[in-house]
């Protein structure tokens, strides 16, 4: 259910928290992929670059909050990966699709609520 990039993002966050490169090494990411994911996670406010460290390496970053306070939903939103329920249903969508949008909006909101309750310590 989780894409490879989502799994790699989770591994990166766990590795930052642990101060190791154990989890991400299992994925053997393509060149530049880690730096790209770090940029997305930083832009989303999940991590920050520690001053005096080179950019683009896992050990150069720190979490902005503990893993237990980072949700799967926030990682999906940071990376732009899917489940297709990682964005709120818009008013435009409701106006365009009527009754179908109402049902999909309920499913979307319920799924978002469940994802918000999944903390990285559970993954």
C-alpha positions in Angstrom: 0.0 0.0 0.0 2.9 2.3 0.6 5.1 3.3 -2.4 8.8 2.8 -2.4 9.5 6.5 -2.0 7.1 6.6 1.0 9.0 3.6 2.5 12.3 5.3 1.9 11.1 8.5 3.5 10.0 6.5 6.6 13.4 4.8 6.6 15.2 8.2 6.4 13.2 9.6 9.3 13.9 6.6 11.4 17.6 6.8 10.6 17.7 10.5 11.5 16.1 9.7 14.8 18.5 6.8 15.5 21.6 8.6 14.1 22.3 5.6 11.8 21.9 4.6 8.2 20.5 1.1 8.8 17.0 1.4 7.3 17.7 3.4 4.2 20.6 1.1 3.1 18.1 -1.7 2.7 16.5 0.1 -0.2 19.7 0.9 -2.1 18.3 4.3 -3.3 19.2 5.7 -6.7 21.8 8.5 -6.8 20.3 11.8 -5.7 17.1 10.2 -4.3 18.1 10.7 -0.6 18.9 14.3 -1.2 15.6 14.8 -3.0 13.6 13.2 -0.2 15.5 15.2 2.5 14.6 18.3 0.6 10.9 17.4 0.5 10.9 16.4 4.2 12.6 19.7 5.1 10.3 21.8 3.0 7.4 20.1 4.8 8.8 21.1 8.2 9.5 17.5 9.4 13.3 17.9 9.5 15.8 20.7 9.5 19.4 21.0 8.4 21.9 21.1 11.3 24.3 24.0 10.9 27.9 23.2 10.1 27.0 19.9 8.4 27.1 19.1 4.7 23.7 19.1 3.0 22.3 16.0 1.4 23.3 13.4 4.0 21.0 11.9 6.5 23.3 12.7 9.4 23.2 16.4 8.6 19.5 16.7 9.5 17.5 16.6 12.8 13.8 15.9 13.3 11.6 18.9 14.2 9.6 16.7 16.5 9.8 13.1 17.8 8.8 10.2 15.6 5.8 9.6 17.8 4.4 13.0 16.7 5.0 12.5 13.0 2.1 10.9 11.2 2.1 8.8 8.0 -0.2 11.4 6.6 2.4 14.1 7.0 5.0 12.0 5.2 2.6 11.2 2.3 1.9 14.9 2.0 5.6 15.9 2.2 6.6 13.5 -0.5 3.5 13.9 -2.7 3.2 10.1 -2.8 -0.2 8.4 -2.8 -2.6 6.9 -1.3 -5.2 8.9 -3.1 -6.6 10.1 0.2 -3.7 12.3 1.2 -5.5 15.6 0.4 -8.7 17.1 1.8 -11.7 17.0 -0.6 -12.1 20.5 -2.2 -15.3 22.5 -2.5 -14.8 22.5 -6.3 -14.8 18.7 -6.2 -18.1 18.7 -4.3 -19.6 21.1 -6.8 -18.5 19.1 -9.8 -19.4 15.6 -8.7 -22.4 16.0 -6.4 -23.5 12.9 -4.5 -20.5 10.9 -5.5 -18.2 13.6 -4.1 -20.2 13.5 -0.8 -19.5 9.8 -0.4 -15.9 10.1 -1.5 -15.4 13.0 0.8 -16.5 11.0 3.7 -14.1 8.1 2.8 -11.3 10.6 2.2 -11.8 12.3 5.6 -12.1 9.0 7.5 -8.9 7.7 5.8 -7.1 10.9 6.6 -8.2 10.6 10.3 -6.9 7.0 10.4 -3.6 8.0 8.8 -3.1 10.8 11.2 -3.3 8.3 14.1 -0.5 6.1 12.6 2.7 7.4 14.1 6.1 6.5 12.8 6.8 4.5 15.9 4.1 2.1 14.7 5.6 1.7 11.2 
